[in-house]
């Protein structure tokens, strides 16, 4: 195996991966990823996160079918409403068309995804949005560890319309919610860089809307399209 | 500088740091941390996260005073209600007493914290808890990047009782919420290992409550106290 990737390089280069080969993930690597996930912080170190791993058991097969069907519906609706086939999306080589193609592949092949992890949250406050501080850092650790071991994945919340059915299928208790669905696999094909708004558009100093004077992107950083001034709120 | 830490080692060894030296953080390092933070994923890559950095400007001084006073009140109440001075907490060398001492130091010195980052979320759904998936991964990236550069921090939500006052003080718009307050600094003193429940208590396979047979902690992993069977829900 080559030199391990450094922490800072890993943070800068982990991106959503939606296309995977059909190869399985060895459980020893899954163990390493989930160990990393559970090192994340949580409020008062309560550790209310639980990870339900779906591979090829009866629960996994049923849940992957339910999720696959739902994701295809969600993507079909979004594809239309967000105009993925209009404008630059009509050109095969545009980022929009590439994204649409990756999404098609993702939802069409969902049932074949090697591993799907349900990131579950045991509630202790009644739906306070800050509860997310005790589950999503662990999800991010999982995705970063996947990157560190040569895998890729993506965090989705498209299970929401069928969450009740999913929970009943897998015996997930009432007081637990499924905070995210995270498919994981060996990346297939090539993947572009991480693209974000310029740093000065997201980092303020001392007062809302005042870009930090020292905030700048390293040379070669990929940007999403961004209208200057827009994020002043 | 020594060999950079690897991604997997960084994920496993980043812990909450609440005691800092008085030294400032160079803006070049802050820039690297915030760059890493903003590489995190968000729903549809909308990037609704904004980071408001508080150092030593007028906004920072006022906000640190407000937060310091609030944190001291919150900790005073928690110290009593959670019995930090009872049971093992009465012994100076217990983990409970060490935690209480670290918290005392944290809240007493809060105004002197070199940098306090407000992780802000521009809402696009009305308070849906899954919105946290678009801010807390970025917060975790920030804490991991701090670790990678020799700094430490902690994610807190103790600003909630004074969020309205804090927002008005810093001109944060109505449609934005402060999802977390993240103090950062150079770690002072020694810090123990990351302690979590055994992995098999948090990782299930195919059905809720069934520990993944392959889930195990590497030798030497620190554990929090845990009652077997408790997390079955």
HADDOCK unambig.tbl for C-alpha pairs under 7 A between the chains (distance, minus, plus):
assign (segid A and resid 4 and name CA) (segid B and resid 6 and name CA) 6.19 0.50 0.50
assign (segid A and resid 5 and name CA) (segid B and resid 6 and name CA) 5.74 0.50 0.50
assign (segid A and resid 5 and name CA) (segid B and resid 7 and name CA) 5.95 0.50 0.50
assign (segid A and resid 6 and name CA) (segid B and resid 4 and name CA) 6.20 0.50 0.50
assign (segid A and resid 6 and name CA) (segid B and resid 5 and name CA) 5.74 0.50 0.50
assign (segid A and resid 6 and name CA) (segid B and resid 6 and name CA) 4.07 0.50 0.50
assign (segid A and resid 6 and name CA) (segid B and resid 7 and name CA) 4.97 0.50 0.50
assign (segid A and resid 7 and name CA) (segid B and resid 5 and name CA) 5.95 0.50 0.50
assign (segid A and resid 7 and name CA) (segid B and resid 6 and name CA) 4.97 0.50 0.50
assign (segid A and resid 7 and name CA) (segid B and resid 7 and name CA) 3.71 0.50 0.50
assign (segid A and resid 7 and name CA) (segid B and resid 10 and name CA) 5.93 0.50 0.50
assign (segid A and resid 7 and name CA) (segid B and resid 148 and name CA) 6.13 0.50 0.50
assign (segid A and resid 8 and name CA) (segid B and resid 145 and name CA) 6.00 0.50 0.50
assign (segid A and resid 8 and name CA) (segid B and resid 148 and name CA) 6.30 0.50 0.50
assign (segid A and resid 10 and name CA) (segid B and resid 7 and name CA) 5.92 0.50 0.50
assign (segid A and resid 11 and name CA) (segid B and resid 36 and name CA) 5.74 0.50 0.50
assign (segid A and resid 11 and name CA) (segid B and resid 39 and name CA) 6.88 0.50 0.50
assign (segid A and resid 11 and name CA) (segid B and resid 141 and name CA) 6.60 0.50 0.50
assign (segid A and resid 12 and name CA) (segid B and resid 36 and name CA) 5.56 0.50 0.50
assign (segid A and resid 12 and name CA) (segid B and resid 39 and name CA) 5.72 0.50 0.50
assign (segid A and resid 27 and name CA) (segid B and resid 214 and name CA) 6.36 0.50 0.50
assign (segid A and resid 31 and name CA) (segid B and resid 214 and name CA) 6.90 0.50 0.50
assign (segid A and resid 31 and name CA) (segid B and resid 215 and name CA) 5.56 0.50 0.50
assign (segid A and resid 35 and name CA) (segid B and resid 199 and name CA) 6.58 0.50 0.50
assign (segid A and resid 36 and name CA) (segid B and resid 11 and name CA) 5.74 0.50 0.50
assign (segid A and resid 36 and name CA) (segid B and resid 12 and name CA) 5.57 0.50 0.50
assign (segid A and resid 39 and name CA) (segid B and resid 11 and name CA) 6.88 0.50 0.50
assign (segid A and resid 39 and name CA) (segid B and resid 12 and name CA) 5.73 0.50 0.50
assign (segid A and resid 39 and name CA) (segid B and resid 194 and name CA) 6.85 0.50 0.50
assign (segid A and resid 39 and name CA) (segid B and resid 196 and name CA) 6.91 0.50 0.50
assign (segid A and resid 49 and name CA) (segid B and resid 202 and name CA) 6.86 0.50 0.50
assign (segid A and resid 50 and name CA) (segid B and resid 202 and name CA) 4.69 0.50 0.50
assign (segid A and resid 50 and name CA) (segid B and resid 203 and name CA) 5.91 0.50 0.50
assign (segid A and resid 51 and name CA) (segid B and resid 202 and name CA) 6.19 0.50 0.50
assign (segid A and resid 51 and name CA) (segid B and resid 203 and name CA) 4.84 0.50 0.50
assign (segid A and resid 51 and name CA) (segid B and resid 204 and name CA) 6.03 0.50 0.50
assign (segid A and resid 52 and name CA) (segid B and resid 203 and name CA) 6.06 0.50 0.50
assign (segid A and resid 52 and name CA) (segid B and resid 204 and name CA) 4.69 0.50 0.50
assign (segid A and resid 52 and name CA) (segid B and resid 205 and name CA) 5.40 0.50 0.50
assign (segid A and resid 52 and name CA) (segid B and resid 206 and name CA) 6.67 0.50 0.50
assign (segid A and resid 52 and name CA) (segid B and resid 207 and name CA) 6.99 0.50 0.50
assign (segid A and resid 52 and name CA) (segid B and resid 208 and name CA) 6.62 0.50 0.50
assign (segid A and resid 53 and name CA) (segid B and resid 204 and name CA) 6.08 0.50 0.50
assign (segid A and resid 53 and name CA) (segid B and resid 205 and name CA) 4.67 0.50 0.50
assign (segid A and resid 53 and name CA) (segid B and resid 206 and name CA) 6.06 0.50 0.50
assign (segid A and resid 54 and name CA) (segid B and resid 205 and name CA) 6.16 0.50 0.50
assign (segid A and resid 54 and name CA) (segid B and resid 206 and name CA) 5.20 0.50 0.50
assign (segid A and resid 57 and name CA) (segid B and resid 206 and name CA) 6.01 0.50 0.50
assign (segid A and resid 59 and name CA) (segid B and resid 206 and name CA) 5.01 0.50 0.50
assign (segid A and resid 59 and name CA) (segid B and resid 207 and name CA) 6.24 0.50 0.50
assign (segid A and resid 60 and name CA) (segid B and resid 206 and name CA) 5.51 0.50 0.50
assign (segid A and resid 127 and name CA) (segid B and resid 129 and name CA) 6.85 0.50 0.50
assign (segid A and resid 129 and name CA) (segid B and resid 127 and name CA) 6.86 0.50 0.50
assign (segid A and resid 129 and name CA) (segid B and resid 129 and name CA) 4.57 0.50 0.50
assign (segid A and resid 129 and name CA) (segid B and resid 132 and name CA) 6.77 0.50 0.50
assign (segid A and resid 130 and name CA) (segid B and resid 179 and name CA) 6.48 0.50 0.50
assign (segid A and resid 132 and name CA) (segid B and resid 129 and name CA) 6.76 0.50 0.50
assign (segid A and resid 132 and name CA) (segid B and resid 132 and name CA) 5.04 0.50 0.50
assign (segid A and resid 132 and name CA) (segid B and resid 136 and name CA) 6.99 0.50 0.50
assign (segid A and resid 133 and name CA) (segid B and resid 136 and name CA) 5.72 0.50 0.50
assign (segid A and resid 136 and name CA) (segid B and resid 132 and name CA) 6.99 0.50 0.50
assign (segid A and resid 136 and name CA) (segid B and resid 133 and name CA) 5.72 0.50 0.50
assign (segid A and resid 136 and name CA) (segid B and resid 136 and name CA) 5.61 0.50 0.50
assign (segid A and resid 136 and name CA) (segid B and resid 137 and name CA) 5.73 0.50 0.50
assign (segid A and resid 137 and name CA) (segid B and resid 136 and name CA) 5.73 0.50 0.50
assign (segid A and resid 137 and name CA) (segid B and resid 137 and name CA) 5.03 0.50 0.50
assign (segid A and resid 137 and name CA) (segid B and resid 140 and name CA) 5.23 0.50 0.50
assign (segid A and resid 140 and name CA) (segid B and resid 137 and name CA) 5.24 0.50 0.50
assign (segid A and resid 141 and name CA) (segid B and resid 11 and name CA) 6.59 0.50 0.50
assign (segid A and resid 145 and name CA) (segid B and resid 8 and name CA) 6.02 0.50 0.50
assign (segid A and resid 148 and name CA) (segid B and resid 7 and name CA) 6.12 0.50 0.50
assign (segid A and resid 148 and name CA) (segid B and resid 8 and name CA) 6.30 0.50 0.50
assign (segid A and resid 170 and name CA) (segid B and resid 207 and name CA) 4.87 0.50 0.50
assign (segid A and resid 170 and name CA) (segid B and resid 208 and name CA) 5.94 0.50 0.50
assign (segid A and resid 171 and name CA) (segid B and resid 207 and name CA) 6.38 0.50 0.50
assign (segid A and resid 171 and name CA) (segid B and resid 208 and name CA) 5.55 0.50 0.50
assign (segid A and resid 172 and name CA) (segid B and resid 208 and name CA) 5.38 0.50 0.50
assign (segid A and resid 173 and name CA) (segid B and resid 233 and name CA) 6.18 0.50 0.50
assign (segid A and resid 179 and name CA) (segid B and resid 130 and name CA) 6.46 0.50 0.50
assign (segid A and resid 194 and name CA) (segid B and resid 39 and name CA) 6.86 0.50 0.50
assign (segid A and resid 196 and name CA) (segid B and resid 39 and name CA) 6.90 0.50 0.50
assign (segid A and resid 199 and name CA) (segid B and resid 35 and name CA) 6.57 0.50 0.50
assign (segid A and resid 202 and name CA) (segid B and resid 49 and name CA) 6.86 0.50 0.50
assign (segid A and resid 202 and name CA) (segid B and resid 50 and name CA) 4.69 0.50 0.50
assign (segid A and resid 202 and name CA) (segid B and resid 51 and name CA) 6.19 0.50 0.50
assign (segid A and resid 203 and name CA) (segid B and resid 50 and name CA) 5.90 0.50 0.50
assign (segid A and resid 203 and name CA) (segid B and resid 51 and name CA) 4.83 0.50 0.50
assign (segid A and resid 203 and name CA) (segid B and resid 52 and name CA) 6.05 0.50 0.50
assign (segid A and resid 204 and name CA) (segid B and resid 51 and name CA) 6.03 0.50 0.50
assign (segid A and resid 204 and name CA) (segid B and resid 52 and name CA) 4.68 0.50 0.50
assign (segid A and resid 204 and name CA) (segid B and resid 53 and name CA) 6.08 0.50 0.50
assign (segid A and resid 205 and name CA) (segid B and resid 52 and name CA) 5.41 0.50 0.50
assign (segid A and resid 205 and name CA) (segid B and resid 53 and name CA) 4.68 0.50 0.50
assign (segid A and resid 205 and name CA) (segid B and resid 54 and name CA) 6.16 0.50 0.50
assign (segid A and resid 206 and name CA) (segid B and resid 52 and name CA) 6.69 0.50 0.50
assign (segid A and resid 206 and name CA) (segid B and resid 53 and name CA) 6.07 0.50 0.50
assign (segid A and resid 206 and name CA) (segid B and resid 54 and name CA) 5.21 0.50 0.50
assign (segid A and resid 206 and name CA) (segid B and resid 57 and name CA) 6.01 0.50 0.50
assign (segid A and resid 206 and name CA) (segid B and resid 59 and name CA) 5.02 0.50 0.50
assign (segid A and resid 206 and name CA) (segid B and resid 60 and name CA) 5.53 0.50 0.50
assign (segid A and resid 207 and name CA) (segid B and resid 52 and name CA) 6.99 0.50 0.50
assign (segid A and resid 207 and name CA) (segid B and resid 59 and name CA) 6.24 0.50 0.50
assign (segid A and resid 207 and name CA) (segid B and resid 170 and name CA) 4.87 0.50 0.50
assign (segid A and resid 207 and name CA) (segid B and resid 171 and name CA) 6.39 0.50 0.50
assign (segid A and resid 208 and name CA) (segid B and resid 52 and name CA) 6.62 0.50 0.50
assign (segid A and resid 208 and name CA) (segid B and resid 170 and name CA) 5.94 0.50 0.50
assign (segid A and resid 208 and name CA) (segid B and resid 171 and name CA) 5.55 0.50 0.50
assign (segid A and resid 208 and name CA) (segid B and resid 172 and name CA) 5.39 0.50 0.50
assign (segid A and resid 214 and name CA) (segid B and resid 27 and name CA) 6.35 0.50 0.50
assign (segid A and resid 214 and name CA) (segid B and resid 31 and name CA) 6.89 0.50 0.50
assign (segid A and resid 215 and name CA) (segid B and resid 31 and name CA) 5.54 0.50 0.50
assign (segid A and resid 233 and name CA) (segid B and resid 173 and name CA) 6.21 0.50 0.50
